[in-house]
Amino acid sequence: MPTASELLIEEERQDLANNAALLSWTYTPMDAGNFVLGVTARDGTIFHLWCQHDRYGVMPPAWHWFNPETNARDQAGDIPKGGLFFHGNKVICAPWNRLAYSAIDSRGPHGDWELANWRENPKTGACLTLSAMALRIHCELNALSFQGRIP
Amino acid sequence: MVATETGSAADKGEEPGKDEIILDVATPKGPWSGAFPKTTKIQVVIDTIVNDLGLKQETFQLVYNGTPMEPTSRTLVSFGLEGRVKLTLVATGDGV
């Protein structure tokens, strides 16, 4: 029998799948702890994200940039630049991304954020669901500050 | 799909009335649809969705084709919206 936490995550994944259908994104479930999202940017190209959300709640998910052809993660040509969160370290720099924490990932710019308190971090704002995070990423990919891909 | 501001056109998948706009909005809690008078202010739309979905009382932006619909004192029709339109409700927040 699934736990309450697992049911909540499944509900959030379904909400995201429904948003993806509305916005003509691609949503590909991989397994219970991972999915791939394809989001269109302002230049008309598609950026893919691999979301790993094991232990979601206790800690935020890990949003990796992804290449569905090579299965590689976080490679230069697959990563956007510009926007508010697209850090030069090649990670989305926001408290709702596990990879932004230096305690988790050596590229993470923040040793000053507390992973366990990611929901209470003022910079998290209302990015408290998988859909909210994906919509925020989509917004940045379509903002005037978007500057294409890291070469 | 939820109840609408002005009636049931959005719920039934019908065409909007002459003076209304149907919004299909991707939100932090999945898609939400509603019909509003064309002259509805953006902030009223945001407040309606946030309250309807029980979202955290934080700042949200409505975004249309990549452009935040601001200032929120403007009306739907002033952004050139008509008929049935897809929007996103985006949580603001800082990073970097």
gemmi code that builds the backbone of each chain (N, CA, C; Angstrom):
import gemmi

chains = {
    "A": [
        ("MET", (0.849, -1.190, 0.000), (0.000, 0.000, 0.000), (0.890, 1.247, 0.000)),
        ("PRO", (0.614, 2.203, -0.898), (1.457, 3.402, -0.934), (1.278, 4.241, 0.321)),
        ("THR", (2.342, 4.917, 0.699), (2.286, 5.798, 1.863), (1.608, 7.111, 1.479)),
        ("ALA", (1.257, 7.913, 2.489), (0.644, 9.219, 2.231), (1.576, 10.084, 1.403)),
        ("SER", (2.856, 9.998, 1.711), (3.845, 10.785, 0.977), (3.902, 10.360, -0.489)),
        ("GLU", (3.865, 9.056, -0.726), (3.896, 8.561, -2.106), (2.645, 8.982, -2.869)),
        ("LEU", (1.510, 8.970, -2.201), (0.266, 9.400, -2.851), (0.320, 10.881, -3.214)),
        ("LEU", (0.912, 11.666, -2.327), (1.017, 13.102, -2.576), (1.923, 13.378, -3.781)),
        ("ILE", (3.024, 12.647, -3.842), (3.944, 12.825, -4.971), (3.275, 12.382, -6.267)),
        ("GLU", (2.545, 11.296, -6.216), (1.851, 10.832, -7.423), (0.826, 11.873, -7.882)),
        ("GLU", (0.143, 12.493, -6.927), (-0.820, 13.545, -7.270), (-0.101, 14.723, -7.935)),
        ("GLU", (1.046, 15.097, -7.390), (1.806, 16.203, -7.997), (2.303, 15.837, -9.387)),
        ("ARG", (2.712, 14.602, -9.560), (3.166, 14.177, -10.893), (2.011, 14.216, -11.884)),
        ("GLN", (0.817, 13.812, -11.423), (-0.341, 13.848, -12.322), (-0.710, 15.284, -12.682)),
        ("ASP", (-0.641, 16.185, -11.703), (-0.887, 17.611, -11.987), (0.089, 18.113, -13.043)),
        ("LEU", (1.350, 17.720, -12.906), (2.362, 18.162, -13.864), (2.108, 17.555, -15.242)),
        ("ALA", (1.736, 16.298, -15.269), (1.426, 15.660, -16.560), (0.267, 16.380, -17.245)),
        ("ASN", (-0.727, 16.798, -16.452), (-1.873, 17.516, -17.018), (-1.463, 18.908, -17.519)),
        ("ASN", (-0.602, 19.582, -16.769), (-0.090, 20.872, -17.240), (0.700, 20.687, -18.534)),
        ("ALA", (1.514, 19.634, -18.577), (2.319, 19.366, -19.771), (1.417, 19.173, -20.991)),
        ("ALA", (0.326, 18.471, -20.802), (-0.600, 18.261, -21.914), (-1.208, 19.589, -22.371)),
        ("LEU", (-1.563, 20.433, -21.419), (-2.157, 21.734, -21.755), (-1.176, 22.602, -22.531)),
        ("LEU", (0.104, 22.544, -22.153), (1.095, 23.461, -22.720), (1.934, 22.829, -23.838)),
        ("SER", (1.557, 21.624, -24.243), (2.285, 20.913, -25.310), (3.738, 20.652, -24.943)),
        ("TRP", (3.985, 20.386, -23.665), (5.278, 19.887, -23.230), (5.249, 18.370, -23.374)),
        ("THR", (6.434, 17.749, -23.185), (6.447, 16.294, -23.081), (6.719, 15.915, -21.634)),
        ("TYR", (6.000, 14.926, -21.156), (6.192, 14.404, -19.807), (6.372, 12.896, -19.930)),
        ("THR", (7.521, 12.403, -19.505), (7.818, 10.980, -19.638), (8.171, 10.409, -18.276)),
        ("PRO", (7.260, 9.619, -17.681), (7.613, 8.985, -16.414), (8.682, 7.920, -16.644)),
        ("MET", (9.708, 7.889, -15.809), (10.771, 6.892, -15.938), (10.551, 5.759, -14.924)),
        ("ASP", (10.377, 6.139, -13.675), (10.035, 5.187, -12.614), (9.423, 5.989, -11.470)),
        ("ALA", (9.267, 5.373, -10.316), (8.568, 6.049, -9.215), (9.302, 7.291, -8.710)),
        ("GLY", (10.589, 7.387, -9.006), (11.347, 8.511, -8.466), (11.929, 9.448, -9.500)),
        ("ASN", (11.605, 9.219, -10.762), (12.208, 10.024, -11.823), (11.240, 10.238, -12.984)),
        ("PHE", (11.314, 11.419, -13.585), (10.588, 11.666, -14.837), (11.392, 12.644, -15.682)),
        ("VAL", (11.067, 12.696, -16.960), (11.728, 13.620, -17.880), (10.677, 14.579, -18.430)),
        ("LEU", (11.035, 15.851, -18.461), (10.137, 16.889, -18.948), (10.796, 17.601, -20.121)),
        ("GLY", (10.056, 17.806, -21.192), (10.550, 18.566, -22.338), (9.773, 19.867, -22.447)),
        ("VAL", (10.490, 20.986, -22.392), (9.862, 22.311, -22.320), (10.386, 23.188, -23.452)),
        ("THR", (9.493, 23.881, -24.122), (9.896, 24.743, -25.233), (10.368, 26.099, -24.713)),
        ("ALA", (11.482, 26.560, -25.267), (12.048, 27.853, -24.876), (11.652, 28.932, -25.886)),
        ("ARG", (12.078, 30.150, -25.581), (11.711, 31.314, -26.402), (12.258, 31.214, -27.830)),
        ("ASP", (13.372, 30.500, -27.999), (13.936, 30.357, -29.344), (13.322, 29.194, -30.111)),
        ("GLY", (12.303, 28.558, -29.536), (11.597, 27.478, -30.204), (12.232, 26.105, -30.011)),
        ("THR", (13.393, 26.041, -29.381), (14.021, 24.746, -29.136), (13.489, 24.149, -27.836)),
        ("ILE", (13.724, 22.867, -27.693), (13.207, 22.167, -26.512), (14.358, 21.843, -25.564)),
        ("PHE", (14.164, 22.189, -24.310), (15.095, 21.805, -23.253), (14.459, 20.658, -22.467)),
        ("HIS", (15.279, 19.653, -22.168), (14.794, 18.518, -21.394), (15.371, 18.563, -19.982)),
        ("LEU", (14.544, 18.197, -19.050), (14.963, 18.129, -17.650), (14.705, 16.730, -17.117)),
        ("TRP", (15.702, 16.215, -16.416), (15.531, 14.954, -15.702), (15.286, 15.321, -14.245)),
        ("CYS", (14.107, 14.976, -13.748), (13.774, 15.297, -12.354), (13.852, 14.028, -11.507)),
        ("GLN", (14.744, 14.074, -10.535), (14.889, 12.975, -9.569), (14.278, 13.439, -8.256)),
        ("HIS", (13.225, 12.769, -7.824), (12.516, 13.291, -6.640), (12.397, 12.280, -5.504)),
        ("ASP", (13.378, 11.389, -5.408), (13.417, 10.531, -4.229), (13.603, 11.417, -2.991)),
        ("ARG", (12.990, 11.040, -1.914), (13.041, 11.802, -0.646), (12.486, 13.224, -0.790)),
        ("TYR", (11.640, 13.415, -1.817), (11.006, 14.715, -2.031), (10.141, 15.064, -0.821)),
        ("GLY", (10.235, 16.264, -0.399), (9.561, 16.696, 0.828), (10.613, 16.930, 1.882)),
        ("VAL", (11.339, 15.865, 2.206), (12.463, 16.014, 3.138), (13.506, 16.932, 2.517)),
        ("MET", (13.673, 16.774, 1.203), (14.562, 17.656, 0.457), (13.912, 17.942, -0.890)),
        ("PRO", (14.341, 19.007, -1.554), (13.730, 19.316, -2.855), (14.178, 18.312, -3.906)),
        ("PRO", (13.499, 18.286, -5.059), (13.954, 17.400, -6.136), (15.251, 17.913, -6.752)),
        ("ALA", (15.903, 17.027, -7.501), (17.092, 17.418, -8.264), (16.666, 17.599, -9.724)),
        ("TRP", (16.809, 18.821, -10.225), (16.435, 19.124, -11.612), (17.708, 19.165, -12.460)),
        ("HIS", (17.920, 18.102, -13.204), (19.080, 18.032, -14.100), (18.661, 18.439, -15.512)),
        ("TRP", (19.552, 19.093, -16.251), (19.360, 19.245, -17.685), (19.709, 17.916, -18.327)),
        ("PHE", (19.023, 17.567, -19.392), (19.087, 16.190, -19.895), (19.086, 16.177, -21.413)),
        ("ASN", (19.819, 15.206, -21.971), (19.803, 14.985, -23.420), (19.184, 13.621, -23.683)),
        ("PRO", (17.974, 13.572, -24.230), (17.300, 12.282, -24.414), (17.953, 11.410, -25.488)),
        ("GLU", (18.806, 11.996, -26.315), (19.468, 11.193, -27.349), (20.684, 10.458, -26.789)),
        ("THR", (21.394, 11.100, -25.896), (22.603, 10.486, -25.346), (22.409, 9.988, -23.914)),
        ("ASN", (21.282, 10.368, -23.310), (21.006, 10.075, -21.898), (21.981, 10.778, -20.947)),
        ("ALA", (22.735, 11.724, -21.462), (23.682, 12.451, -20.615), (22.952, 13.560, -19.858)),
        ("ARG", (23.445, 13.845, -18.683), (22.869, 14.923, -17.873), (23.881, 16.057, -17.737)),
        ("ASP", (23.337, 17.257, -17.728), (24.106, 18.459, -17.374), (25.316, 18.700, -18.274)),
        ("GLN", (25.118, 18.468, -19.578), (26.175, 18.747, -20.545), (25.953, 20.121, -21.170)),
        ("ALA", (27.033, 20.804, -21.500), (26.968, 22.208, -21.891), (25.885, 22.513, -22.925)),
        ("GLY", (25.841, 21.787, -24.026), (24.901, 22.117, -25.094), (23.436, 21.928, -24.735)),
        ("ASP", (23.185, 21.329, -23.595), (21.805, 21.060, -23.169), (21.348, 21.991, -22.055)),
        ("ILE", (22.195, 22.953, -21.733), (21.924, 23.824, -20.584), (21.694, 25.260, -21.071)),
        ("PRO", (20.634, 25.910, -20.580), (20.393, 27.301, -20.989), (21.273, 28.286, -20.233)),
        ("LYS", (21.397, 29.458, -20.810), (22.047, 30.543, -20.072), (21.109, 31.742, -20.064)),
        ("GLY", (21.411, 32.675, -19.177), (20.500, 33.800, -18.992), (19.471, 33.456, -17.937)),
        ("GLY", (18.362, 34.184, -17.934), (17.340, 33.934, -16.931), (17.829, 34.294, -15.535)),
        ("LEU", (16.947, 34.166, -14.570), (17.309, 34.520, -13.204), (18.001, 33.382, -12.470)),
        ("PHE", (17.722, 32.134, -12.893), (18.168, 30.990, -12.099), (19.222, 30.148, -12.797)),
        ("PHE", (19.529, 30.443, -14.064), (20.423, 29.575, -14.815), (21.869, 29.963, -14.506)),
        ("HIS", (22.387, 29.341, -13.490), (23.688, 29.718, -12.959), (24.825, 29.239, -13.866)),
        ("GLY", (25.927, 29.984, -13.854), (27.095, 29.602, -14.640), (27.682, 28.264, -14.225)),
        ("ASN", (27.331, 27.797, -13.020), (27.800, 26.479, -12.568), (27.001, 25.335, -13.189)),
        ("LYS", (26.074, 25.692, -14.101), (25.281, 24.702, -14.838), (24.201, 24.026, -13.995)),
        ("VAL", (23.811, 24.668, -12.917), (22.670, 24.170, -12.152), (21.626, 25.275, -12.032)),
        ("ILE", (20.375, 24.874, -11.919), (19.317, 25.840, -11.617), (19.508, 26.257, -10.169)),
        ("CYS", (19.760, 27.525, -9.987), (20.124, 28.000, -8.661), (18.904, 28.564, -7.944)),
        ("ALA", (18.204, 27.688, -7.285), (17.035, 28.068, -6.493), (16.925, 27.059, -5.356)),
        ("PRO", (16.362, 27.469, -4.215), (16.319, 26.548, -3.077), (15.434, 25.329, -3.299)),
        ("TRP", (14.613, 25.358, -4.372), (13.781, 24.199, -4.673), (14.486, 23.216, -5.632)),
        ("ASN", (15.779, 23.429, -5.850), (16.576, 22.486, -6.624), (17.693, 21.928, -5.748)),
        ("ARG", (17.681, 20.631, -5.531), (18.660, 19.971, -4.667), (20.091, 20.269, -5.106)),
        ("LEU", (20.271, 20.430, -6.411), (21.615, 20.600, -6.951), (22.220, 21.965, -6.624)),
        ("ALA", (21.414, 22.870, -6.123), (21.926, 24.201, -5.779), (22.663, 24.209, -4.447)),
        ("TYR", (22.582, 23.089, -3.719), (23.193, 23.018, -2.392), (24.577, 22.393, -2.503)),
        ("SER", (25.573, 23.092, -2.070), (26.944, 22.577, -2.175), (27.136, 21.312, -1.337)),
        ("ALA", (26.298, 21.114, -0.343), (26.403, 19.895, 0.465), (25.983, 18.663, -0.337)),
        ("ILE", (25.217, 18.884, -1.405), (24.726, 17.778, -2.225), (25.541, 17.619, -3.489)),
        ("ASP", (25.827, 18.750, -4.138), (26.489, 18.731, -5.445), (27.617, 19.768, -5.420)),
        ("SER", (28.772, 19.373, -5.859), (29.925, 20.279, -5.788), (29.723, 21.532, -6.630)),
        ("ARG", (28.798, 21.464, -7.604), (28.520, 22.661, -8.414), (27.574, 23.621, -7.696)),
        ("GLY", (26.930, 23.129, -6.678), (25.934, 23.942, -5.986), (26.554, 25.187, -5.373)),
        ("PRO", (26.043, 26.349, -5.737), (26.656, 27.593, -5.251), (26.390, 27.877, -3.774)),
        ("HIS", (25.429, 27.195, -3.180), (24.988, 27.613, -1.849), (25.349, 26.623, -0.744)),
        ("GLY", (26.273, 27.094, 0.105), (26.535, 26.389, 1.346), (25.778, 27.044, 2.477)),
        ("ASP", (25.126, 28.155, 2.158), (24.436, 28.931, 3.192), (22.959, 28.571, 3.304)),
        ("TRP", (22.427, 27.790, 2.380), (21.022, 27.387, 2.474), (20.924, 26.060, 3.210)),
        ("GLU", (19.854, 25.903, 4.017), (19.642, 24.660, 4.749), (18.702, 23.767, 3.953)),
        ("LEU", (19.220, 22.610, 3.591), (18.453, 21.693, 2.751), (17.121, 21.292, 3.395)),
        ("ALA", (17.183, 20.987, 4.681), (15.973, 20.502, 5.360), (14.893, 21.577, 5.458)),
        ("ASN", (15.311, 22.841, 5.364), (14.347, 23.942, 5.482), (14.058, 24.596, 4.137)),
        ("TRP", (14.169, 23.831, 3.066), (14.029, 24.431, 1.746), (12.659, 25.079, 1.551)),
        ("ARG", (11.637, 24.529, 2.153), (10.294, 25.122, 1.991), (10.184, 26.474, 2.701)),
        ("GLU", (10.948, 26.630, 3.764), (10.875, 27.888, 4.536), (11.841, 28.940, 4.018)),
        ("ASN", (12.726, 28.587, 3.110), (13.651, 29.573, 2.539), (12.833, 30.656, 1.838)),
        ("PRO", (13.009, 31.931, 2.203), (12.204, 32.998, 1.582), (12.313, 33.013, 0.063)),
        ("LYS", (13.438, 32.549, -0.463), (13.620, 32.558, -1.915), (12.819, 31.449, -2.599)),
        ("THR", (12.316, 30.503, -1.837), (11.469, 29.461, -2.436), (10.136, 30.051, -2.861)),
        ("GLY", (9.652, 31.043, -2.126), (8.358, 31.637, -2.455), (7.276, 30.563, -2.475)),
        ("ALA", (6.510, 30.540, -3.535), (5.437, 29.549, -3.651), (5.827, 28.405, -4.585)),
        ("CYS", (7.108, 28.243, -4.841), (7.574, 27.113, -5.669), (7.615, 25.861, -4.796)),
        ("LEU", (6.446, 25.380, -4.442), (6.339, 24.303, -3.470), (5.792, 23.009, -4.054)),
        ("THR", (5.536, 22.996, -5.353), (5.079, 21.763, -5.999), (5.922, 21.534, -7.251)),
        ("LEU", (5.886, 20.301, -7.739), (6.631, 19.993, -8.963), (6.138, 20.866, -10.117)),
        ("SER", (4.836, 21.104, -10.183), (4.299, 21.954, -11.247), (4.765, 23.395, -11.104)),
        ("ALA", (4.783, 23.899, -9.878), (5.234, 25.279, -9.662), (6.682, 25.437, -10.110)),
        ("MET", (7.498, 24.446, -9.807), (8.912, 24.513, -10.205), (9.043, 24.462, -11.733)),
        ("ALA", (8.309, 23.554, -12.335), (8.384, 23.423, -13.807), (7.885, 24.692, -14.497)),
        ("LEU", (6.826, 25.285, -13.971), (6.315, 26.523, -14.568), (7.316, 27.659, -14.408)),
        ("ARG", (8.036, 27.664, -13.290), (9.058, 28.696, -13.073), (10.207, 28.524, -14.083)),
        ("ILE", (10.607, 27.281, -14.306), (11.669, 27.009, -15.285), (11.196, 27.425, -16.681)),
        ("HIS", (9.973, 27.055, -17.021), (9.410, 27.430, -18.323), (9.377, 28.939, -18.493)),
        ("CYS", (9.017, 29.641, -17.427), (8.962, 31.103, -17.466), (10.349, 31.680, -17.764)),
        ("GLU", (11.364, 31.133, -17.117), (12.725, 31.632, -17.338), (13.220, 31.316, -18.746)),
        ("LEU", (12.827, 30.163, -19.266), (13.235, 29.782, -20.629), (12.554, 30.655, -21.687)),
        ("ASN", (11.498, 31.333, -21.290), (10.761, 32.163, -22.246), (10.854, 33.653, -21.930)),
        ("ALA", (11.674, 33.984, -20.965), (11.852, 35.391, -20.597), (12.805, 36.081, -21.567)),
        ("LEU", (12.739, 37.386, -21.584), (13.641, 38.159, -22.450), (15.101, 37.953, -22.053)),
        ("SER", (15.323, 37.583, -20.790), (16.692, 37.392, -20.306), (17.291, 36.055, -20.730)),
        ("PHE", (16.496, 35.187, -21.327), (17.013, 33.909, -21.843), (18.011, 34.183, -22.969)),
        ("GLN", (19.147, 33.497, -22.934), (20.223, 33.774, -23.895), (20.688, 32.541, -24.658)),
        ("GLY", (19.823, 31.564, -24.840), (20.214, 30.391, -25.618), (20.918, 29.343, -24.767)),
        ("ARG", (21.827, 28.601, -25.401), (22.477, 27.482, -24.720), (23.939, 27.782, -24.398)),
        ("ILE", (24.421, 27.142, -23.349), (25.849, 27.221, -23.054), (26.600, 26.454, -24.138)),
        ("PRO", (27.530, 27.071, -24.838), (28.221, 26.371, -25.930), (29.165, 25.279, -25.425)),
    ],
    "B": [
        ("MET", (-10.837, 20.844, -13.523), (-11.683, 21.932, -13.995), (-12.568, 22.402, -12.848)),
        ("VAL", (-12.732, 23.687, -12.740), (-13.425, 24.222, -11.568), (-14.535, 25.176, -11.991)),
        ("ALA", (-15.312, 25.590, -11.026), (-16.362, 26.563, -11.287), (-15.754, 27.860, -11.816)),
        ("THR", (-16.520, 28.614, -12.555), (-15.983, 29.794, -13.200), (-16.579, 31.061, -12.619)),
        ("GLU", (-15.969, 32.150, -13.015), (-16.411, 33.444, -12.549), (-17.793, 33.814, -13.068)),
        ("THR", (-18.023, 33.587, -14.332), (-19.228, 34.141, -14.929), (-20.236, 33.082, -15.385)),
        ("GLY", (-19.883, 31.852, -15.316), (-20.835, 30.861, -15.789), (-20.161, 29.558, -16.093)),
        ("SER", (-20.718, 28.812, -16.995), (-20.280, 27.437, -17.175), (-19.624, 27.167, -18.513)),
        ("ALA", (-19.360, 28.182, -19.304), (-18.810, 27.944, -20.637), (-17.490, 27.177, -20.567)),
        ("ALA", (-16.632, 27.543, -19.629), (-15.333, 26.873, -19.524), (-15.510, 25.426, -19.116)),
        ("ASP", (-16.430, 25.178, -18.166), (-16.641, 23.822, -17.700), (-17.137, 22.914, -18.812)),
        ("LYS", (-17.954, 23.450, -19.669), (-18.563, 22.623, -20.708), (-17.735, 22.584, -21.984)),
        ("GLY", (-16.605, 23.283, -21.973), (-15.785, 23.315, -23.170), (-16.431, 24.098, -24.290)),
        ("GLU", (-17.335, 25.014, -23.941), (-18.046, 25.791, -24.951), (-17.235, 26.997, -25.383)),
        ("GLU", (-17.704, 27.641, -26.427), (-17.084, 28.880, -26.867), (-17.442, 29.986, -25.872)),
        ("PRO", (-16.559, 30.948, -25.715), (-16.870, 32.042, -24.785), (-17.987, 32.933, -25.312)),
        ("GLY", (-18.682, 33.591, -24.378), (-19.686, 34.556, -24.768), (-19.034, 35.794, -25.368)),
        ("LYS", (-19.880, 36.663, -25.910), (-19.390, 37.842, -26.633), (-18.465, 38.714, -25.801)),
        ("ASP", (-18.771, 38.844, -24.535), (-18.002, 39.758, -23.690), (-17.133, 39.039, -22.661)),
        ("GLU", (-16.821, 37.784, -22.942), (-16.000, 37.059, -21.972), (-14.835, 36.357, -22.652)),
        ("ILE", (-13.890, 35.980, -21.821), (-12.694, 35.266, -22.257), (-12.578, 34.013, -21.400)),
        ("ILE", (-12.301, 32.899, -22.039), (-12.081, 31.672, -21.276), (-10.574, 31.466, -21.129)),
        ("LEU", (-10.159, 31.269, -19.894), (-8.746, 31.078, -19.597), (-8.483, 29.626, -19.204)),
        ("ASP", (-7.554, 29.002, -19.896), (-7.052, 27.684, -19.504), (-5.668, 27.929, -18.924)),
        ("VAL", (-5.537, 27.750, -17.623), (-4.334, 28.181, -16.922), (-3.593, 26.974, -16.339)),
        ("ALA", (-2.302, 26.840, -16.695), (-1.446, 25.852, -16.036), (-0.993, 26.456, -14.708)),
        ("THR", (-1.280, 25.775, -13.618), (-1.017, 26.325, -12.285), (-0.134, 25.362, -11.478)),
        ("PRO", (0.337, 25.810, -10.316), (1.111, 24.908, -9.450), (0.335, 23.677, -8.986)),
        ("LYS", (-0.966, 23.681, -9.165), (-1.765, 22.509, -8.806), (-2.479, 21.913, -10.018)),
        ("GLY", (-1.897, 22.073, -11.173), (-2.488, 21.504, -12.384), (-3.375, 22.498, -13.106)),
        ("PRO", (-3.965, 22.080, -14.224), (-4.762, 23.010, -15.040), (-6.010, 23.509, -14.314)),
        ("TRP", (-6.341, 24.754, -14.597), (-7.542, 25.415, -14.047), (-8.184, 26.183, -15.186)),
        ("SER", (-9.485, 26.132, -15.290), (-10.182, 26.875, -16.346), (-11.267, 27.750, -15.766)),
        ("GLY", (-11.461, 28.893, -16.385), (-12.507, 29.793, -15.937), (-12.844, 30.820, -16.996)),
        ("ALA", (-14.079, 31.300, -16.963), (-14.508, 32.350, -17.878), (-14.640, 33.659, -17.118)),
        ("PHE", (-14.130, 34.713, -17.709), (-14.152, 36.030, -17.071), (-14.640, 37.086, -18.066)),
        ("PRO", (-15.284, 38.146, -17.582), (-15.551, 39.295, -18.452), (-14.235, 39.851, -18.981)),
        ("LYS", (-14.274, 40.356, -20.206), (-13.054, 40.861, -20.832), (-12.393, 41.973, -20.034)),
        ("THR", (-13.212, 42.689, -19.281), (-12.686, 43.852, -18.552), (-12.182, 43.506, -17.153)),
        ("THR", (-12.094, 42.211, -16.854), (-11.594, 41.808, -15.532), (-10.119, 42.171, -15.391)),
        ("LYS", (-9.766, 42.708, -14.247), (-8.358, 43.042, -14.001), (-7.542, 41.761, -13.741)),
        ("ILE", (-6.284, 41.808, -14.131), (-5.404, 40.645, -13.982), (-5.308, 40.208, -12.525)),
        ("GLN", (-5.217, 41.171, -11.605), (-5.089, 40.817, -10.189), (-6.311, 40.048, -9.701)),
        ("VAL", (-7.479, 40.386, -10.224), (-8.694, 39.668, -9.834), (-8.625, 38.219, -10.305)),
        ("VAL", (-8.110, 38.019, -11.500), (-7.957, 36.654, -12.015), (-6.989, 35.870, -11.130)),
        ("ILE", (-5.845, 36.487, -10.828), (-4.847, 35.809, -9.982), (-5.464, 35.452, -8.628)),
        ("ASP", (-6.116, 36.419, -8.016), (-6.703, 36.176, -6.685), (-7.756, 35.065, -6.739)),
        ("THR", (-8.528, 35.058, -7.809), (-9.567, 34.033, -7.947), (-8.947, 32.636, -7.993)),
        ("ILE", (-7.903, 32.491, -8.798), (-7.279, 31.164, -8.939), (-6.577, 30.761, -7.642)),
        ("VAL", (-5.818, 31.693, -7.067), (-5.068, 31.394, -5.842), (-6.028, 30.966, -4.727)),
        ("ASN", (-7.123, 31.685, -4.588), (-8.087, 31.335, -3.538), (-8.797, 30.025, -3.855)),
        ("ASP", (-9.137, 29.837, -5.119), (-9.861, 28.633, -5.506), (-9.029, 27.373, -5.266)),
        ("LEU", (-7.750, 27.467, -5.534), (-6.879, 26.305, -5.395), (-6.236, 26.204, -4.016)),
        ("GLY", (-6.460, 27.212, -3.188), (-5.866, 27.178, -1.849), (-4.362, 27.284, -1.876)),
        ("LEU", (-3.848, 28.074, -2.805), (-2.401, 28.237, -2.904), (-1.888, 29.142, -1.796)),
        ("LYS", (-0.618, 28.985, -1.490), (0.029, 29.818, -0.481), (-0.080, 31.282, -0.896)),
        ("GLN", (-0.372, 32.130, 0.053), (-0.561, 33.557, -0.242), (0.791, 34.224, -0.497)),
        ("GLU", (1.340, 33.926, -1.657), (2.599, 34.526, -2.090), (2.318, 35.274, -3.389)),
        ("THR", (3.353, 35.839, -3.942), (3.183, 36.575, -5.188), (3.210, 35.612, -6.379)),
        ("PHE", (2.218, 35.768, -7.247), (2.157, 35.002, -8.480), (2.047, 35.964, -9.656)),
        ("GLN", (2.519, 35.488, -10.798), (2.363, 36.237, -12.040), (1.526, 35.404, -13.006)),
        ("LEU", (0.649, 36.069, -13.742), (0.036, 35.429, -14.901), (0.932, 35.726, -16.094)),
        ("VAL", (1.229, 34.698, -16.881), (2.143, 34.870, -18.008), (1.447, 34.425, -19.288)),
        ("TYR", (1.562, 35.270, -20.309), (0.937, 34.987, -21.601), (2.018, 35.019, -22.676)),
        ("ASN", (2.241, 33.907, -23.326), (3.264, 33.820, -24.370), (4.625, 34.324, -23.894)),
        ("GLY", (4.986, 33.953, -22.702), (6.298, 34.308, -22.166), (6.377, 35.686, -21.537)),
        ("THR", (5.295, 36.436, -21.596), (5.321, 37.806, -21.072), (4.434, 37.927, -19.830)),
        ("PRO", (5.007, 38.347, -18.706), (4.185, 38.574, -17.510), (3.110, 39.632, -17.791)),
        ("MET", (1.901, 39.368, -17.349), (0.791, 40.290, -17.594), (0.787, 41.341, -16.478)),
        ("GLU", (1.584, 42.354, -16.670), (1.752, 43.418, -15.667), (1.725, 44.779, -16.337)),
        ("PRO", (1.277, 45.793, -15.616), (0.803, 45.750, -14.229), (-0.521, 45.011, -14.116)),
        ("THR", (-0.767, 44.483, -12.925), (-1.942, 43.646, -12.729), (-3.231, 44.452, -12.613)),
        ("SER", (-3.098, 45.787, -12.666), (-4.301, 46.627, -12.683), (-4.900, 46.693, -14.091)),
        ("ARG", (-4.179, 46.189, -15.079), (-4.712, 46.187, -16.442), (-5.756, 45.084, -16.608)),
        ("THR", (-6.555, 45.198, -17.647), (-7.619, 44.228, -17.880), (-7.160, 43.150, -18.863)),
        ("LEU", (-7.892, 42.061, -18.889), (-7.581, 40.967, -19.819), (-7.551, 41.463, -21.262)),
        ("VAL", (-8.558, 42.218, -21.641), (-8.676, 42.640, -23.035), (-7.567, 43.610, -23.429)),
        ("SER", (-7.003, 44.298, -22.458), (-5.943, 45.256, -22.782), (-4.660, 44.556, -23.224)),
        ("PHE", (-4.549, 43.255, -22.953), (-3.392, 42.487, -23.425), (-3.682, 41.820, -24.775)),
        ("GLY", (-4.817, 42.154, -25.355), (-5.160, 41.598, -26.658), (-5.773, 40.214, -26.601)),
        ("LEU", (-6.153, 39.774, -25.403), (-6.736, 38.445, -25.271), (-8.163, 38.430, -25.796)),
        ("GLU", (-8.511, 37.350, -26.451), (-9.901, 37.147, -26.855), (-10.133, 35.655, -27.065)),
        ("GLY", (-11.396, 35.266, -26.956), (-11.735, 33.863, -27.166), (-11.270, 32.975, -26.030)),
        ("ARG", (-10.582, 31.906, -26.374), (-10.075, 30.953, -25.380), (-8.557, 31.012, -25.404)),
        ("VAL", (-7.931, 31.196, -24.246), (-6.499, 31.511, -24.176), (-5.820, 30.626, -23.135)),
        ("LYS", (-4.583, 30.208, -23.448), (-3.773, 29.459, -22.484), (-2.812, 30.406, -21.771)),
        ("LEU", (-2.779, 30.318, -20.455), (-1.875, 31.130, -19.640), (-1.142, 30.219, -18.658)),
        ("THR", (-0.120, 30.782, -18.017), (0.509, 30.072, -16.914), (0.471, 30.953, -15.667)),
        ("LEU", (0.286, 30.326, -14.522), (0.342, 31.020, -13.235), (1.665, 30.633, -12.585)),
        ("VAL", (2.554, 31.613, -12.480), (3.935, 31.325, -12.098), (4.238, 31.926, -10.730)),
        ("ALA", (4.792, 31.093, -9.864), (5.229, 31.578, -8.555), (6.502, 32.388, -8.735)),
        ("THR", (6.524, 33.547, -8.165), (7.751, 34.336, -8.218), (8.684, 33.831, -7.120)),
        ("GLY", (9.892, 34.246, -7.173), (10.864, 33.820, -6.179), (12.235, 34.184, -6.662)),
        ("ASP", (13.167, 34.232, -5.762), (14.523, 34.614, -6.127), (15.398, 33.385, -6.249)),
        ("GLY", (16.537, 33.580, -6.843), (17.530, 32.531, -6.904), (18.895, 33.152, -7.029)),
        ("VAL", (19.852, 32.341, -7.405), (21.231, 32.753, -7.622), (21.842, 33.388, -6.380)),
    ],
}
model = gemmi.Model(1)
for chain_id, residues in chains.items():
    chain = gemmi.Chain(chain_id)
    for i, (resn, *xyz) in enumerate(residues, 1):
        res = gemmi.Residue()
        res.name, res.seqid = resn, gemmi.SeqId(i, " ")
        for name, pos in zip(("N", "CA", "C"), xyz):
            atom = gemmi.Atom()
            atom.name, atom.element = name, gemmi.Element(name[0])
            atom.pos, atom.b_iso = gemmi.Position(*pos), 0.0
            res.add_atom(atom)
        chain.add_residue(res)
    model.add_chain(chain)
structure = gemmi.Structure()
structure.add_model(model)
structure.setup_entities()
